């Protein structure tokens, strides 16, 4: 039921969905399973969230080169990807939405560049899945991963990933869990076990997928979001982001996230013009029951389906009262 709900939500075959426990599980599956050799190259973005970088760095011991490309702006643009590709580049891994600035990458253009150069393109959707339409049936990517406990509103210990059947056939990852790969006939035998030649996605579901305490509420959450409609959710959230951006006192605060709707996410990152005041502001708001994130010395607000106009008004009154 969970795979069916996810398949409908992101427009993929449910049989190709892999159940994990975080976004990190998916990145490790790709990093450890894609047959990269000494001299091969992986491109990531400098200052991306560590989830998208650390698993690949573990491959450097086997001679894989991991290049952390510094963007000219906040996130890598398609032309920056093109100029950094070499004959050795085999994989590019990026986040759809940059955690620290709220900027959105152009996955369609970057994906087209990857397809043209026969490069595997992996995308982390943890900061966008559940807030905006994602149609993997038409996006030129080879694999994705996401946490289930952010915008998808599921519990901790949940997440999922997906890859094209073509990429899955290339994965060489030794994972064989009895629940995933053995049939009832296999379980009924008493002789030597024979490892089934399973190539379907269920082989890579994280160990312990019978964790119904976590997966039942994630199923309910994904079905709930689908019932509301992702386009309606996007419009609601985007309207609230409009109110945050327009309501911040421009004499006190500098916006780091983009203003243009087509370039922004539901993360609004900003800073007091005196950056030293950001942490005291963050701590003071906590005591008032107003919860922001504090990353890289900046403040980050976000709005989702459960956030109201009244919540935004209360936040703006609190944040603008600081000198």
C-alpha positions in Angstrom: 0.0 0.0 0.0 2.8 2.4 0.8 4.6 1.7 -2.5 1.3 2.2 -4.4 0.8 5.6 -2.6 4.3 6.7 -3.4 4.1 5.6 -7.0 0.9 7.6 -7.5 2.4 10.6 -5.7 5.5 10.9 -7.8 4.2 9.1 -11.0 6.4 6.0 -11.1 5.8 2.3 -11.1 5.2 1.2 -7.5 7.3 -1.9 -8.1 10.3 0.4 -8.7 10.0 2.2 -5.3 12.5 1.2 -2.6 11.6 1.7 1.0 14.3 3.1 3.2 14.6 4.8 6.6 16.0 8.2 5.4 17.3 10.0 2.4 20.8 8.9 3.4 19.9 5.3 2.8 19.2 6.0 -0.8 22.4 7.9 -1.4 24.4 5.1 0.2 22.6 2.6 -2.0 23.7 4.5 -5.1 27.2 5.3 -3.9 27.9 1.7 -2.9 26.0 0.0 -5.7 26.9 1.9 -8.8 30.0 0.1 -10.2 32.5 3.0 -10.1 36.2 2.3 -10.7 39.4 4.0 -9.9 39.7 7.1 -12.0 36.0 7.6 -12.3 34.6 11.0 -11.2 31.5 12.1 -9.1 30.4 15.7 -9.2 28.6 17.2 -6.2 28.0 20.8 -5.0 30.2 22.4 -2.4 28.2 23.4 0.7 25.4 21.1 -0.2 23.8 19.2 2.7 26.3 16.5 3.9 23.9 13.7 3.0 24.6 14.4 -0.7 28.4 14.4 -0.3 29.6 12.1 2.5 28.6 8.7 1.0 30.5 9.5 -2.2 33.6 10.7 -0.3 33.8 7.1 1.1 34.7 6.0 -2.4 37.9 8.0 -2.6 39.7 5.1 -0.9 39.1 3.0 -4.0 40.4 5.8 -6.3 37.1 7.5 -7.3 37.5 11.2 -7.5 34.8 13.3 -5.8 34.8 17.0 -6.9 32.9 19.5 -4.8 32.1 22.3 -7.3 31.7 25.8 -5.8 28.8 27.5 -7.4 29.1 31.1 -8.6 25.8 31.9 -6.8 24.0 29.8 -4.2 23.4 26.7 -6.3 24.9 25.2 -9.5 23.5 26.4 -12.8 23.3 24.1 -15.9 26.2 26.0 -17.6 28.4 25.3 -14.5 27.6 21.6 -14.7 28.5 21.6 -18.4 31.8 23.4 -17.9 32.9 20.9 -15.1 32.1 17.7 -16.9 35.1 15.6 -18.0 35.4 12.3 -19.7 35.8 10.7 -16.3 32.5 12.1 -14.9 30.1 9.1 -14.2 27.7 10.5 -11.6 26.3 13.9 -10.6 24.4 14.1 -7.3 22.5 17.2 -6.2 19.7 18.3 -3.9 16.6 19.6 -5.7 16.2 22.3 -3.0 19.3 23.7 -1.2 18.8 23.3 2.5 20.9 26.3 3.5 19.5 28.9 1.0 16.1 27.6 -0.3 17.3 27.9 -3.9 15.9 25.3 -6.4 18.2 23.7 -9.0 17.1 23.3 -12.6 16.9 19.5 -12.6 15.3 19.4 -16.1 18.2 21.2 -17.8 20.9 19.5 -15.7 19.2 16.1 -16.4 19.3 16.8 -20.1 23.0 17.6 -19.9 23.5 14.3 -18.0 21.6 12.3 -20.5 23.5 13.8 -23.4 26.8 12.9 -21.7 25.6 9.5 -20.5 26.1 10.5 -16.8 24.0 9.1 -14.0 22.0 11.9 -12.4 20.9 11.4 -8.7 18.6 13.9 -7.0 17.7 14.3 -3.3 14.1 15.5 -3.0 14.0 15.8 0.8 13.3 19.5 0.8 10.7 19.5 -2.1 8.7 16.2 -2.0 5.4 17.1 -0.4 5.6 20.8 -1.2 5.5 21.0 -5.0 4.6 18.7 -8.0 7.3 16.1 -8.8 6.6 14.0 -11.9 9.4 11.5 -12.2 7.7 10.0 -15.2 8.9 13.0 -17.3 12.0 14.2 -15.4 15.4 13.2 -16.9 16.9 11.7 -13.7 18.1 8.2 -13.0 17.7 8.0 -9.3 16.1 9.9 -6.4 15.9 9.7 -2.6 14.0 11.5 0.1 13.3 11.4 3.8 9.7 10.6 4.8 9.8 12.8 7.9 10.1 16.2 6.5 7.5 17.7 4.1 5.9 14.3 3.6 4.9 14.5 7.3 5.8 10.9 8.1 7.6 9.6 11.2 11.3 9.4 11.8 12.9 6.3 10.4 11.1 6.5 7.1 12.1 7.5 3.6 12.2 6.0 0.1 14.2 6.0 -3.1 13.7 5.1 -6.7 15.8 4.4 -9.7 15.2 3.5 -13.3 15.1 -0.2 -14.1 18.1 0.4 -16.4 20.1 1.8 -13.5 18.9 -1.0 -11.1 20.3 -3.6 -13.5 23.7 -2.0 -13.1 23.7 -1.8 -9.4 26.1 -4.3 -7.7 25.2 -4.1 -4.0 25.3 -7.1 -1.8 22.0 -6.9 0.2 19.9 -10.0 0.7 17.3 -9.9 3.4 15.1 -12.9 3.9 11.8 -11.0 3.9 12.7 -9.2 0.7 14.1 -12.1 -1.5 12.7 -15.4 -0.2 9.3 -16.8 -1.2 7.0 -18.8 1.1 8.2 -21.9 -0.9 11.8 -21.0 -0.1 10.9 -20.6 3.5 9.2 -24.0 3.6 12.3 -25.9 2.4 14.8 -27.7 4.6 17.7 -28.1 2.3 20.4 -25.6 1.2 19.3 -22.1 0.5 19.8 -20.9 -3.0 20.1 -17.1 -3.5 17.3 -16.0 -5.9 18.4 -13.8 -8.8 16.2 -11.0 -7.8 16.6 -7.8 -9.8 13.4 -6.0 -8.8 13.4 -3.1 -6.4 12.2 -5.0 -3.3 15.6 -6.5 -3.0 16.9 -3.2 -1.8 14.2 -2.3 0.7 15.9 -1.4 4.0 16.2 -4.3 6.5 13.2 -4.6 8.8 10.5 -3.4 6.3 7.9 -5.0 8.6 8.2 -1.9 10.8 4.5 -1.2 10.5 4.7 1.4 13.3 6.5 3.7 10.9 5.3 2.7 7.5 1.5 2.7 8.2 1.5 6.4 9.2 3.7 7.3 6.3 1.2 5.5 4.0 -1.6 7.5 5.6 0.4 10.7 5.2 1.2 10.3 1.5 -2.4 9.3 0.8 -3.6 12.4 2.7 -1.3 14.7 0.7 -2.5 13.1 -2.5 -6.1 13.6 -1.5 -5.6 17.3 -0.9 -3.7 17.5 -4.2 -0.1 18.5 -4.6 -1.0 21.5 -6.8 -3.3 22.9 -4.1 -0.6 22.3 -1.5 1.9 24.1 -3.6 -0.4 27.1 -4.1 -1.2 27.3 -0.3 2.4 27.1 0.7 3.6 29.5 -2.0 1.0 32.1 -0.9 2.3 31.8 2.7 5.9 32.2 1.4 4.7 35.4 -0.4 3.5 36.7 2.9 6.7 36.0 4.7 8.9 37.6 2.0 6.7 40.7 1.6 6.2 41.0 5.4 9.9 40.9 6.5 11.1 44.4 7.4 13.5 45.1 4.6 15.3 47.7 6.7 16.3 45.0 9.2 16.5 41.8 7.1 18.3 40.6 3.9 16.6 37.9 1.9 18.9 35.1 0.8 16.3 32.9 -0.8 15.1 34.0 -4.3 12.0 36.2 -4.6 10.8 34.8 -8.0 8.3 32.0 -7.5 9.7 29.8 -10.2 13.2 29.8 -8.6 12.2 29.4 -5.0 11.1 26.7 -2.6 9.1 26.7 0.6 12.3 27.5 2.6 12.7 31.2 3.3 16.3 31.9 4.3 17.2 35.4 5.5 19.5 37.3 7.8 19.4 40.3 10.0 21.6 43.1 8.5 23.7 42.7 11.6 24.3 38.9 11.3 25.5 38.6 14.9 21.9 39.1 16.0 20.6 36.0 14.1 21.3 33.5 16.9 19.8 35.7 19.7 16.8 36.2 17.5 16.5 32.4 16.9 16.8 31.7 20.7 14.3 34.4 21.6 11.7 33.2 19.2 12.1 29.6 20.5 11.0 30.9 23.9 7.9 32.4 22.3 7.0 29.2 20.5 8.0 30.4 17.1 10.3 27.7 15.5 12.8 28.6 12.8 15.9 26.8 11.7 19.4 28.2 12.3 21.9 27.1 9.6 25.3 28.6 8.6 24.5 31.7 10.7 21.3 32.5 8.9 17.6 32.1 9.8 15.2 29.9 7.9 11.4 29.9 8.0 9.1 27.5 6.3 5.4 27.0 5.7 3.4 23.9 5.0 -0.3 22.7 4.9 -0.7 23.1 8.6 0.5 26.7 8.7 -2.1 29.4 8.7 -2.2 33.1 7.8 -2.5 33.8 11.5 0.7 31.8 12.1 2.6 33.9 9.6 1.2 37.2 11.0 2.4 36.1 14.5 5.8 35.2 13.2 6.2 38.5 11.3 5.1 40.5 14.3 7.7 38.7 16.5 10.6 38.9 14.0 10.0 42.5 13.0 9.9 43.6 16.6 13.7 43.1 17.0 15.9 46.1 16.5 
